[in-house]
Amino acid sequence: MAGESIKLVANNKKAYHDYFIEKKYECGIALAGTEVKSIRQGKVSVKEAYVEIDQGEAWIEGMNISPYDHGNLFNRDPVRKRKLLLHKTEIRVLAQAVQQDGYTIVPLSVYFKRGKVKIEIGLAKGKHSYDKRQDIRKRDITREMERNYRDVMKY
């Protein structure tokens, strides 16, 4: 939608390095009030997180939300299991892909959209070390080309 404000809070660059992202999904997440306040402060990490399907529900594990400074007894465990809010059909498709095709589900980013916390998750297939080397080589080549172009444009 045009004019939609999205504020990115956390990004998982490691996921793009370690996996081929086949399909992306946007989903909500069930959080406590102090967790939302902590995310607003940017105290969230999804680098070691992963998504697991259990009894028809999607859960994110390993996502670290640091305790809110003024939360006191309302603070929850920083790395607790949190429920993802997806449609049943989406969960069914994800579960089938993970079970049969050897895919994994990784969180890609955490952001605010219309005041709500959203997580972008990706259906991913693991990269081999030679795939990673090819990506690094491509990145180095494009960097070198940009550098050369910049040098040519100076003169």
Rosetta blueprint (number, residue, H / E / L):
1 M L
2 A L
3 G L
4 E L
5 S L
6 I E
7 K E
8 L E
9 V E
10 A E
11 N E
12 N L
13 K H
14 K H
15 A H
16 Y H
17 H H
18 D H
19 Y E
20 F E
21 I E
22 E E
23 K E
24 K E
25 Y E
26 E E
27 C E
28 G E
29 I E
30 A L
31 L L
32 A L
33 G H
34 T H
35 E H
36 V H
37 K H
38 S H
39 I H
40 R H
41 Q L
42 G L
43 K L
44 V E
45 S E
46 V L
47 K L
48 E L
49 A L
50 Y E
51 V E
52 E E
53 I E
54 D E
55 Q L
56 G L
57 E E
58 A E
59 W E
60 I E
61 E E
62 G L
63 M L
64 N E
65 I E
66 S L
67 P L
68 Y L
69 D L
70 H L
71 G L
72 N H
73 L H
74 F H
75 N L
76 R L
77 D L
78 P L
79 V L
80 R L
81 K L
82 R E
83 K E
84 L E
85 L E
86 L L
87 H L
88 K H
89 T H
90 E H
91 I H
92 R H
93 V H
94 L H
95 A H
96 Q H
97 A H
98 V H
99 Q H
100 Q H
101 D H
102 G L
103 Y L
104 T E
105 I E
106 V E
107 P E
108 L E
109 S E
110 V E
111 Y E
112 F E
113 K E
114 R L
115 G L
116 K E
117 V E
118 K E
119 I E
120 E E
121 I E
122 G E
123 L E
124 A E
125 K E
126 G E
127 K L
128 H L
129 S H
130 Y H
131 D H
132 K H
133 R H
134 Q H
135 D H
136 I H
137 R H
138 K H
139 R H
140 D H
141 I H
142 T H
143 R H
144 E H
145 M H
146 E H
147 R H
148 N H
149 Y H
150 R H
151 D H
152 V H
153 M H
154 K H
155 Y L
